[in-house]
Amino acid sequence: MDRLIYTAMTGAKGTMDQQAAVAHNLANATSTGFRAELHKLRAVEVQTDALRTRSFTVDASVSNNFDQGALQRTGRAYDVALQGKGWLAVQMPDGSEAYTRNGSLDVSANGILQTHDGKPVLGDGGPVTIPPDNEISIGADGSISASQPDQPGVVNVVAQLKLVNPPEADLVRGDDGLFRVRGGAPAQADPNVRVAGGYLEGSNVNVVDQMVQMISLARQFEMQTRMLSTAEQNDRAAAQVLGRVG
């Protein structure tokens, strides 16, 4: 009885957390560069002498799907998509680094290359600055070239995007959706990371798979609540039998 109650109760809570993750994935099915979040549950016995019969269901692993999303051509000069593994480095307000696959970039009024939500994009020497009144192109190695309209034959490399590829096991997703290296140390630039200028990477969320999982989790939650109801009925019946015996 004890094991049934605690397993069903904590399992229902874990299922609700999984439902929240699936809902979050579905809400970001069209978000540029989004990485789906994965949850797995398992039962763990409480290791105490007094509560040996109790067993909790815990969120055994919270991981991320790092598969690449589909590339979509936009033709926009400041759009970049990473081909294969790798990340763009951005600067946070506290000066630390974070990493994203969302390559929908723009230029601020001060000429700073930034993400769609205003975070400066880092280059090999800090935030990338774009010269005004120049036509920009981004190469496969992340180099940013600029040319003036009245001098079409003169092209200058003005910056180099900081492209990193830390081990995926060391990456932690923050509440803001950006990834960071576990421990907070900045990742080293990786010259092997390649980008595609004029493209954006779509979300890697499989909508059909997530919908099927949502239905499965709803049925699982219903089963767990029924287990709690059954445990209550069994307890009531046992109390009646014991009352008659007494």
Backbone as numpy.savetxt, mean C-alpha at the origin, in Angstrom:
# Nx Ny Nz CAx CAy CAz Cx Cy Cz
-16.31 -25.13 24.95 -17.14 -23.93 24.95 -16.27 -22.67 24.95
-15.31 -22.67 25.88 -14.43 -21.51 26.01 -13.68 -21.23 24.72
-13.11 -22.30 24.16 -12.35 -22.15 22.91 -13.24 -21.65 21.78
-14.45 -22.16 21.70 -15.39 -21.75 20.67 -15.69 -20.26 20.76
-15.97 -19.78 21.96 -16.35 -18.38 22.14 -15.21 -17.46 21.73
-14.02 -17.72 22.22 -12.90 -16.81 21.97 -12.44 -16.88 20.51
-12.44 -18.08 19.94 -12.05 -18.19 18.53 -13.04 -17.48 17.63
-14.33 -17.67 17.89 -15.35 -17.02 17.06 -15.34 -15.51 17.25
-15.18 -15.06 18.50 -15.19 -13.62 18.78 -14.02 -12.91 18.11
-12.81 -13.43 18.32 -11.64 -12.78 17.73 -11.60 -13.00 16.22
-12.15 -14.14 15.76 -12.22 -14.37 14.32 -13.14 -13.37 13.64
-14.27 -13.05 14.29 -15.19 -12.06 13.73 -14.52 -10.69 13.67
-13.76 -10.35 14.70 -13.04 -9.06 14.70 -12.01 -9.02 13.57
-11.25 -10.12 13.43 -10.26 -10.18 12.36 -10.89 -10.11 10.99
-12.06 -10.74 10.83 -12.77 -10.70 9.56 -13.22 -9.28 9.23
-13.66 -8.54 10.24 -14.03 -7.15 10.01 -12.83 -6.32 9.56
-11.65 -6.60 10.16 -10.44 -5.90 9.74 -10.09 -6.24 8.29
-10.28 -7.50 7.92 -10.03 -7.91 6.54 -11.01 -7.23 5.59
-12.26 -7.11 6.01 -13.25 -6.43 5.19 -12.86 -4.97 4.98
-12.33 -4.34 6.01 -11.89 -2.95 5.89 -10.74 -2.83 4.89
-9.81 -3.81 4.91 -8.70 -3.79 3.96 -9.19 -4.00 2.53
-10.15 -4.92 2.35 -10.70 -5.16 1.01 -11.43 -3.91 0.52
-12.20 -3.27 1.40 -12.90 -2.04 1.01 -11.91 -0.95 0.63
-10.79 -0.89 1.37 -9.75 0.10 1.05 -9.13 -0.20 -0.31
-8.89 -1.46 -0.59 -8.34 -1.84 -1.90 -9.29 -1.46 -3.03
-10.59 -1.76 -2.84 -11.57 -1.44 -3.87 -11.70 0.06 -4.07
-11.59 0.82 -2.99 -11.68 2.27 -3.11 -10.51 2.85 -3.89
-9.39 2.11 -3.94 -8.20 2.57 -4.64 -7.95 1.78 -5.92
-8.98 1.15 -6.45 -8.83 0.35 -7.67 -8.41 1.19 -8.87
-8.66 2.48 -8.83 -8.28 3.37 -9.93 -7.20 4.37 -9.51
-6.62 4.18 -8.33 -5.57 5.10 -7.86 -4.24 4.77 -8.53
-3.56 5.77 -9.01 -2.31 5.58 -9.73 -1.25 4.98 -8.81
-0.65 3.86 -9.25 0.46 3.25 -8.53 0.10 2.59 -7.22
-1.18 2.39 -6.93 -1.58 1.81 -5.64 -1.19 0.34 -5.56
-0.79 -0.09 -4.36 -0.44 -1.47 -4.09 -1.46 -2.08 -3.13
-2.05 -3.20 -3.54 -3.09 -3.84 -2.73 -2.52 -4.35 -1.42
-3.35 -4.28 -0.37 -2.97 -4.75 0.96 -3.58 -6.12 1.21
-2.80 -7.02 1.81 -3.22 -8.40 2.03 -3.21 -8.71 3.53
-4.22 -9.48 3.99 -4.30 -9.90 5.39 -4.52 -11.41 5.44
-3.94 -12.06 6.45 -4.18 -13.48 6.69 -4.38 -13.69 8.19
-5.31 -14.59 8.53 -5.62 -14.87 9.93 -5.18 -16.28 10.30
-4.90 -16.48 11.60 -4.63 -17.82 12.11 -5.00 -17.86 13.59
-5.28 -19.05 14.10 -5.64 -19.23 15.50 -4.38 -19.46 16.33
-4.31 -18.79 17.47 -3.16 -18.91 18.36 -3.65 -19.20 19.77
-3.12 -20.24 20.40 -3.52 -20.59 21.75 -2.91 -19.61 22.74
-3.68 -19.21 23.72 -3.17 -18.34 24.78 -2.31 -19.17 25.71
-1.04 -18.83 25.84 -0.09 -19.65 26.58 -0.01 -19.21 28.05
-1.06 -19.52 28.82 -1.04 -19.32 30.27 -1.65 -20.55 30.92
-1.24 -20.83 32.15 -1.75 -22.02 32.85 -3.23 -21.90 33.14
-3.69 -20.67 33.43 -5.09 -20.49 33.82 -6.04 -20.50 32.63
-5.54 -20.17 31.44 -6.42 -19.99 30.28 -6.00 -20.90 29.13
-5.63 -22.12 29.41 -5.14 -23.02 28.37 -6.21 -23.34 27.33
-7.49 -23.21 27.69 -8.53 -23.60 26.74 -8.84 -22.48 25.76
-8.39 -21.27 26.04 -8.75 -20.14 25.20 -7.82 -20.07 23.99
-8.39 -19.75 22.84 -7.61 -19.63 21.61 -8.08 -18.39 20.87
-7.14 -17.53 20.53 -7.46 -16.29 19.84 -7.13 -16.40 18.36
-7.91 -15.71 17.55 -7.59 -15.56 16.13 -6.87 -14.23 15.96
-5.71 -14.26 15.33 -4.91 -13.04 15.19 -4.63 -12.79 13.71
-4.34 -11.52 13.43 -3.94 -11.13 12.07 -2.49 -11.56 11.90
-2.30 -12.73 11.32 -0.96 -13.32 11.29 0.00 -12.54 10.42
-0.48 -11.95 9.36 0.42 -11.22 8.47 -0.34 -10.15 7.72
0.24 -8.97 7.70 -0.26 -7.87 6.89 0.82 -7.57 5.86
0.54 -7.91 4.62 1.54 -7.77 3.58 0.98 -6.93 2.43
1.81 -6.72 1.43 1.42 -5.90 0.29 1.69 -6.66 -1.00
0.83 -6.44 -1.96 1.01 -7.02 -3.28 1.85 -6.05 -4.11
3.07 -6.44 -4.42 3.98 -5.55 -5.14 4.01 -5.82 -6.65
3.05 -6.59 -7.15 3.00 -6.81 -8.59 2.76 -5.49 -9.33
3.30 -5.40 -10.53 3.15 -4.16 -11.29 1.75 -4.03 -11.87
1.23 -2.79 -11.85 -0.04 -2.50 -12.48 0.14 -2.22 -13.96
-0.94 -2.10 -14.66 -0.90 -1.84 -16.10 -0.43 -0.41 -16.37
0.38 -0.25 -17.42 0.87 1.08 -17.81 -0.12 1.72 -18.78
-0.40 2.99 -18.56 -1.35 3.72 -19.39 -0.64 4.95 -19.95
-0.66 5.07 -21.25 0.01 6.21 -21.89 -0.84 7.47 -21.75
-0.18 8.55 -21.30 -0.84 9.84 -21.19 -0.23 10.87 -22.13
1.05 10.72 -22.47 1.74 11.68 -23.31 2.14 12.95 -22.59
1.84 13.04 -21.31 2.15 14.23 -20.53 3.61 14.20 -20.10
4.30 15.31 -20.22 5.74 15.35 -19.98 6.12 15.00 -18.55
5.27 15.35 -17.60 5.62 15.14 -16.19 5.06 13.84 -15.62
4.47 13.00 -16.45 3.99 11.70 -16.00 5.08 10.65 -16.21
5.34 9.86 -15.16 6.33 8.79 -15.26 5.77 7.52 -14.62
6.09 6.40 -15.20 5.73 5.10 -14.63 7.00 4.29 -14.48
7.10 3.57 -13.38 8.28 2.73 -13.18 8.05 1.38 -13.82
9.05 0.92 -14.56 8.97 -0.35 -15.25 9.63 -1.42 -14.41
8.84 -2.38 -13.94 9.39 -3.40 -13.06 9.51 -2.87 -11.64
10.53 -3.35 -10.93 10.72 -2.97 -9.54 11.30 -1.56 -9.43
10.97 -0.90 -8.31 11.56 0.41 -8.07 10.53 1.39 -7.53
11.04 2.52 -7.01 10.20 3.53 -6.39 10.76 4.92 -6.66
9.85 5.90 -6.68 10.24 7.30 -6.68 10.41 7.75 -5.23
11.43 8.56 -4.97 11.66 9.08 -3.62 11.07 10.47 -3.50
10.34 10.72 -2.42 9.76 12.03 -2.16 10.18 12.49 -0.76
10.14 13.79 -0.56 10.54 14.36 0.72 9.32 14.70 1.56
9.33 14.25 2.82 8.25 14.52 3.74 8.48 15.86 4.45
7.45 16.43 5.07 7.62 17.72 5.76 8.70 17.71 6.83
8.96 16.55 7.47 10.00 16.50 8.50 11.38 16.24 7.93
11.51 16.21 6.60 12.79 16.00 5.96 13.14 14.56 5.66
12.32 13.62 6.13 12.59 12.20 5.86 12.15 11.83 4.46
12.50 10.61 4.05 12.15 10.12 2.72 10.99 9.15 2.79
10.17 9.16 1.75 9.13 8.16 1.56 9.14 7.78 0.08
8.45 6.69 -0.25 8.55 6.14 -1.60 7.16 5.85 -2.16
7.01 6.12 -3.44 5.72 5.98 -4.10 5.91 5.48 -5.52
4.84 4.89 -6.06 4.81 4.48 -7.47 3.91 5.42 -8.27
3.34 6.40 -7.61 2.46 7.35 -8.29 3.32 8.40 -8.99
3.43 8.30 -10.29 4.29 9.20 -11.06 3.56 10.35 -11.70
2.38 10.70 -11.19 1.65 11.86 -11.70 2.24 13.11 -11.05
3.23 13.71 -11.71 4.00 14.81 -11.12 3.59 16.14 -11.75
3.98 17.20 -11.06 3.72 18.55 -11.54 4.79 19.47 -11.00
4.76 20.72 -11.42 5.75 21.71 -10.98 5.04 22.80 -10.19
5.60 23.12 -9.02 5.00 24.16 -8.19 5.32 25.54 -8.75
4.72 26.56 -8.14 4.98 27.93 -8.57 6.44 28.32 -8.39
7.14 27.61 -7.49 8.56 27.88 -7.25 9.48 27.02 -8.10
8.90 26.24 -9.01 9.72 25.41 -9.89 10.14 24.08 -9.30
9.51 23.66 -8.18 9.86 22.39 -7.55 8.99 21.28 -8.13
9.63 20.21 -8.59 8.89 19.04 -9.07 8.27 18.35 -7.87
6.97 18.09 -7.92 6.27 17.54 -6.77 5.20 16.56 -7.19
4.72 15.80 -6.20 3.64 14.86 -6.44 2.32 15.60 -6.52
1.25 14.87 -6.83 -0.06 15.51 -6.97 -0.55 16.13 -5.67
-0.02 15.65 -4.51 -0.44 16.23 -3.23 0.62 17.15 -2.63
1.58 17.59 -3.46 2.49 18.64 -3.04 3.78 18.22 -2.37
4.13 16.94 -2.39 5.38 16.50 -1.78 6.52 16.61 -2.80
7.64 17.27 -2.44 8.75 17.43 -3.38 9.34 16.09 -3.80
9.61 15.95 -5.08 10.26 14.75 -5.61 11.76 14.92 -5.48
12.43 13.90 -4.96 13.86 13.99 -4.71 14.68 13.57 -5.92
15.80 14.26 -6.11 16.79 13.89 -7.11 18.07 13.46 -6.42
19.16 13.43 -7.17 20.42 13.01 -6.58 21.02 14.04 -5.64
20.48 15.27 -5.63 21.01 16.31 -4.76 19.94 17.01 -3.95
18.82 16.37 -3.72 17.72 16.98 -3.00 16.52 17.16 -3.91
15.57 18.01 -3.51 14.37 18.23 -4.33 14.73 18.71 -5.74
14.01 18.20 -6.72 14.28 18.51 -8.12 13.68 19.87 -8.46
14.50 20.73 -9.08 14.05 22.04 -9.53 14.02 22.07 -11.05
12.91 22.52 -11.60 12.73 22.59 -13.04 12.89 24.05 -13.49
13.77 24.33 -14.47 13.92 25.70 -14.95 12.66 26.18 -15.66
12.30 27.46 -15.51 11.06 27.96 -16.11 11.17 28.07 -17.63
10.02 28.03 -18.28 9.92 28.25 -19.73 10.78 27.28 -20.52
10.83 26.02 -20.08 11.58 24.99 -20.77 10.67 23.81 -21.08
10.98 23.12 -22.17 10.29 21.88 -22.48 11.05 20.73 -21.82
10.32 19.89 -21.11 10.92 18.85 -20.28 10.67 17.47 -20.88
11.69 16.63 -20.78 11.54 15.22 -21.12 12.29 14.40 -20.08
11.71 13.25 -19.73 12.30 12.38 -18.70 12.74 11.09 -19.36
14.03 10.77 -19.23 14.59 9.59 -19.86 14.33 8.31 -19.08
14.67 7.20 -19.68 14.43 5.90 -19.05 15.25 5.71 -17.78
16.38 6.42 -17.66 17.20 6.31 -16.46 16.80 7.31 -15.39
15.74 8.08 -15.62 15.29 9.07 -14.66 15.93 10.43 -14.83
16.74 10.61 -15.85 17.35 11.92 -16.10 16.31 12.87 -16.68
16.34 14.11 -16.24 15.39 15.13 -16.69 16.14 16.11 -17.59
15.70 16.19 -18.84 16.34 17.06 -19.82 15.43 18.24 -20.12
16.04 19.40 -20.36 15.28 20.62 -20.63 15.82 21.28 -21.89
14.92 21.85 -22.66 15.31 22.60 -23.85 14.39 23.79 -23.99
14.92 24.91 -24.48 14.13 26.10 -24.68 13.48 26.07 -26.06
12.25 26.59 -26.17 11.55 26.54 -27.46 12.30 27.24 -28.59
13.05 28.30 -28.27 13.77 29.02 -29.32 15.12 28.41 -29.64
15.50 27.34 -28.88 16.76 26.63 -29.14 16.49 25.13 -29.12
15.77 24.62 -30.13 15.34 23.21 -30.10 16.49 22.22 -30.14
17.61 22.61 -30.64 18.72 21.67 -30.73 19.57 21.59 -29.49
19.34 22.46 -28.53 20.15 22.50 -27.31 19.37 21.84 -26.17
19.88 20.71 -25.70 19.22 19.96 -24.63 20.20 19.81 -23.48
19.76 20.17 -22.29 20.60 20.07 -21.10 19.94 19.17 -20.06
20.74 18.31 -19.45 20.26 17.49 -18.33 20.29 18.35 -17.08
19.11 18.61 -16.50 19.02 19.53 -15.37 18.87 18.82 -14.03
18.50 17.54 -14.04 18.30 16.82 -12.78 18.26 15.32 -13.04
18.36 14.57 -11.96 18.28 13.11 -12.02 17.36 12.65 -10.91
16.27 12.00 -11.28 15.36 11.48 -10.26 16.07 10.47 -9.38
15.77 10.49 -8.08 16.29 9.46 -7.19 15.36 8.26 -7.27
15.83 7.20 -7.88 15.07 5.96 -8.04 15.68 4.91 -7.14
14.87 4.27 -6.32 15.37 3.30 -5.34 14.67 1.97 -5.53
15.29 0.93 -5.00 14.70 -0.40 -5.07 15.12 -1.20 -3.83
14.66 -0.77 -2.64 15.02 -1.52 -1.43 14.30 -2.86 -1.41
14.78 -3.82 -0.59 14.07 -5.11 -0.50 12.63 -4.90 -0.07
11.72 -5.59 -0.74 10.30 -5.39 -0.45 9.95 -5.78 0.98
10.70 -6.74 1.55 10.44 -7.15 2.93 10.76 -6.04 3.92
11.57 -5.06 3.52 11.95 -3.96 4.42 11.02 -2.77 4.30
10.05 -2.82 3.39 9.17 -1.68 3.17 7.93 -1.77 4.06
7.57 -0.64 4.64 6.40 -0.55 5.51 5.48 0.53 4.95
4.20 0.21 4.81 3.23 1.18 4.32 2.78 2.08 5.48
2.79 3.39 5.25 2.33 4.33 6.25 0.85 4.63 6.11
0.31 5.34 7.09 -1.11 5.70 7.04 -1.43 6.62 5.86
-0.40 7.31 5.34 -0.60 8.20 4.20 -0.52 7.48 2.87
-0.33 6.14 2.90 -0.25 5.35 1.68 1.14 5.27 1.09
2.09 6.03 1.61 3.47 5.99 1.13 4.24 4.90 1.87
5.29 4.42 1.23 6.12 3.38 1.83 7.41 3.98 2.37
7.94 3.35 3.40 9.20 3.76 4.01 10.02 2.52 4.33
11.32 2.70 4.42 12.19 1.60 4.81 12.07 1.38 6.31
11.92 0.14 6.72 11.82 -0.17 8.13 13.05 0.36 8.87
12.84 1.11 9.91 13.95 1.71 10.64 14.15 3.17 10.31
13.62 3.61 9.16 13.66 5.03 8.81 14.87 5.48 8.01
15.84 4.59 7.77 17.02 5.00 7.00 16.66 5.18 5.53
17.21 6.20 4.86 16.91 6.39 3.44 17.52 5.29 2.58
16.80 4.89 1.55 17.29 3.86 0.64 18.32 4.46 -0.33
19.22 3.62 -0.77 20.23 4.05 -1.74 19.64 4.07 -3.15
20.10 5.01 -3.95 19.66 5.09 -5.35 20.11 3.84 -6.10
19.26 3.36 -6.98 19.55 2.17 -7.77 19.55 2.55 -9.25
20.71 2.50 -9.92 20.76 2.89 -11.33 20.06 1.92 -12.27
19.66 0.76 -11.77 19.00 -0.23 -12.62 17.50 0.00 -12.75
16.93 0.88 -11.93 15.49 1.17 -12.02 15.22 1.96 -13.29
14.17 1.59 -13.99 13.83 2.24 -15.26 12.43 2.84 -15.18
12.29 3.98 -15.86 11.00 4.67 -15.90 10.57 4.85 -17.35
9.28 5.04 -17.50 8.71 5.32 -18.83 8.07 6.70 -18.77
8.65 7.65 -19.48 8.09 8.99 -19.51 6.81 9.04 -20.34
5.85 9.83 -19.88 4.59 9.93 -20.59 3.62 8.81 -20.31
3.90 8.01 -19.26 3.02 6.91 -18.86 2.69 7.04 -17.37
1.60 6.42 -16.97 1.25 6.26 -15.57 0.93 4.79 -15.32
1.26 4.34 -14.12 0.97 2.95 -13.74 -0.34 2.90 -12.98
-1.21 2.03 -13.41 -2.49 1.87 -12.73 -2.35 1.07 -11.45
-3.42 1.01 -10.68 -3.46 0.20 -9.47 -3.34 -1.28 -9.82
-2.74 -2.07 -8.91 -2.64 -3.51 -9.16 -3.75 -4.29 -8.46
-4.80 -3.58 -8.04 -5.94 -4.24 -7.40 -6.75 -4.99 -8.44
-6.99 -6.27 -8.19 -7.87 -7.08 -9.03 -9.29 -6.95 -8.48
-10.11 -6.17 -9.17 -11.44 -5.84 -8.65 -12.30 -7.10 -8.48
-12.26 -7.99 -9.46 -13.08 -9.21 -9.37 -12.65 -10.05 -8.18
-11.34 -10.21 -8.01 -10.83 -11.00 -6.88 -11.25 -10.38 -5.55
-11.17 -9.06 -5.46 -11.53 -8.38 -4.21 -13.02 -8.49 -3.93
-13.85 -8.43 -4.96 -15.29 -8.59 -4.76 -15.63 -10.00 -4.28
-14.99 -10.99 -4.87 -15.20 -12.38 -4.43 -14.76 -12.54 -2.98
-13.63 -11.93 -2.64 -13.14 -12.01 -1.26 -14.09 -11.32 -0.29
-14.66 -10.20 -0.72 -15.60 -9.49 0.15 -16.82 -10.35 0.44
-17.34 -11.05 -0.57 -18.49 -11.93 -0.36 -18.11 -13.08 0.56
-16.92 -13.65 0.35 -16.46 -14.75 1.20 -16.30 -14.30 2.64
-15.77 -13.11 2.86 -15.59 -12.61 4.22 -16.93 -12.33 4.89
-17.91 -11.86 4.11 -19.24 -11.62 4.67 -19.86 -12.93 5.16
-19.70 -13.99 4.39 -20.23 -15.30 4.80 -19.46 -15.84 5.99
-18.16 -15.58 6.02 -17.34 -16.03 7.14 -17.75 -15.31 8.42
-18.00 -14.02 8.33 -18.43 -13.26 9.51 -19.78 -13.76 10.01
-20.68 -14.07 9.08 -21.99 -14.60 9.46 -21.84 -15.94 10.19
-20.92 -16.79 9.70 -20.70 -18.08 10.34 -20.15 -17.90 11.76
-19.25 -16.93 11.93 -18.67 -16.71 13.25 -19.70 -16.17 14.24
-20.59 -15.30 13.79 -21.65 -14.80 14.68 -22.64 -15.92 15.02
-22.86 -16.83 14.08 -23.72 -17.97 14.38 -23.08 -18.87 15.43
-21.77 -19.01 15.37 -21.07 -19.81 16.38 -21.25 -19.20 17.77
-21.18 -17.87 17.85 -21.40 -17.20 19.13 -22.83 -17.43 19.61
-23.78 -17.37 18.69 -25.17 -17.62 19.06 -25.37 -19.06 19.52
-24.70 -19.99 18.85 -24.80 -21.40 19.24 -24.20 -21.62 20.62
-23.07 -20.97 20.89 -22.44 -21.09 22.20 -23.37 -20.56 23.30
-24.07 -19.46 22.99 -25.00 -18.89 23.96 -26.15 -19.86 24.22
-26.68 -20.47 23.15 -27.77 -21.42 23.31 -27.33 -22.65 24.11
-26.10 -23.12 23.83 -25.58 -24.27 24.58 -25.41 -23.93 26.05
-24.95 -22.74 26.31 -24.76 -22.32 27.70 -26.10 -22.24 28.42
-27.11 -21.70 27.74 -28.44 -21.59 28.35 -29.02 -22.98 28.63
-28.85 -23.90 27.66 -29.37 -25.26 27.85 -28.65 -25.97 28.98
-27.32 -25.77 29.07 -26.56 -26.40 30.15 -26.99 -25.86 31.51
-27.25 -24.53 31.57 -27.68 -23.94 32.84 -29.04 -24.51 33.27
-29.94 -24.75 32.29 -31.25 -25.32 32.62 -31.10 -26.74 33.15
-30.23 -27.53 32.51 -30.03 -28.92 32.96 -29.45 -28.93 34.37
-28.45 -28.07 34.61 -27.85 -28.03 35.93 -28.84 -27.55 36.98
-29.74 -26.63 36.55 -30.76 -26.16 37.49 -31.73 -27.25 37.90
-32.07 -28.11 36.97 -32.97 -29.22 37.28 -32.29 -30.24 38.21
-30.99 -30.48 37.92 -30.26 -31.44 38.75 -30.16 -30.93 40.18
-29.92 -29.60 40.27 -29.79 -29.05 41.64 -31.12 -29.11 42.35
